[in-house]
Amino acid sequence: MAHQITLIPGDGIGPEVADATVRAVDATGAKIEWERVDAGARALAEQGQLIPDDVFASLECTRVGLKGPTATPIGGGHQSINVALRKKLGLYTNFRPVRMLPGLKTRYHDLALDLAIFRENTEDLYSGLEHEVVPGVVESLKIITQNASMRIARAAFEWSRRESRKKVVAIHKANIMKLSDGLFLKCCREVASHFPDVAYSEMIVDNACMQLVMRPETFDVLVLPNLYGDIISDLTAGLVGGLGIVPGANIGDNHAIFEAVHGTAPDIAGKCMANPTALMQSAVLMLAHLGERDASARLHAAIYQTYAERDHLTGDVGGKSSTTEFTEAVIRRL
């Protein structure tokens, strides 16, 4: 029986990387039926909504989505598409594996970096609770709850045990925000007490940023509140080559969306120059989530082999190939 997947191509280079990824996934032999829906700037222009009703209707049926980059207009009261999807569908875990690709030259290419970021996805300063107290003074509320903190901590520790990872570090600023980040740490400590096989530690967020730049190989699994997770997940992506190659997953109890976390790159849209690696690697995570572990492993291996041989890479990672040429190279290696 085929898996039903909601495909949100997105804006800018989104349709190009989405089409490339669909080709690669279909070439694995996994039985997928794609239901395409639009969200983002194009949907706003054509349908008057950033997230039309058919997006949620599709995701309620399929429960799994693959999403390209989308554009949210700045100003005008438009909520971030990603934030809206995460809240509506209860996607409380943002999972970002960060691994060095073979053959890719970065400042840290001599290190076999393999990190995992678990970012709480539904609250913190991203709750969007802001107001102007008096002219010239604005308040933004930081929301941290026991329920959300326990969920993300459990997700990090359960994954670490399942994947035989050695240590989890909780990132915080509890030295200043003693109640909010203090509650987050309290929850992490409680969950950690049930996983004696996984080492647990804590690190203040500013020190964590410095240590990630100086000694990234000392980290394994990181668990963070929403804002710190947003910042540090992009920082760690920079260690291995940028947002164009790292995957992202947003997972809840009943739904999951796998997405490229880079931008829409309108300057190269339609030119067949875009690198589809991030969305392809997100599809690797999606296939594993669906139980298609053989297809997931083969697509992962094909991407890594293409990078190792360096003969069909796109311009952003030092190659000269087009989106199509890179995609065909990956498919051949399947």
Protein Blocks (a to p, Z undefined) as FASTA:
>chain_A
ZZdddddebghjlmmmmmmmmmmmmmnopacddddddedjklmmmnopabafklmmmmmm
nopacdddddddeehhiacfklmmmmmnopabccddddddehiacfklmpccdddddddf
kgmjlnopacdfbghiacddddddfklmmmmmmmmmmmmmmnopabdcddddflmmmmlm
mmmmmmmmmmmmmmmmbccddddfklmmmmmmmmmmlpcbdcddfklmmmmmmmmmmmnn
pjklpccddddfkbccdddfbdfklmlgoklpacfklmmmmmmmmmmmnopamlmmmmmm
mmmmmmmnopaccfknopabdfklmmmmmmmmZZ
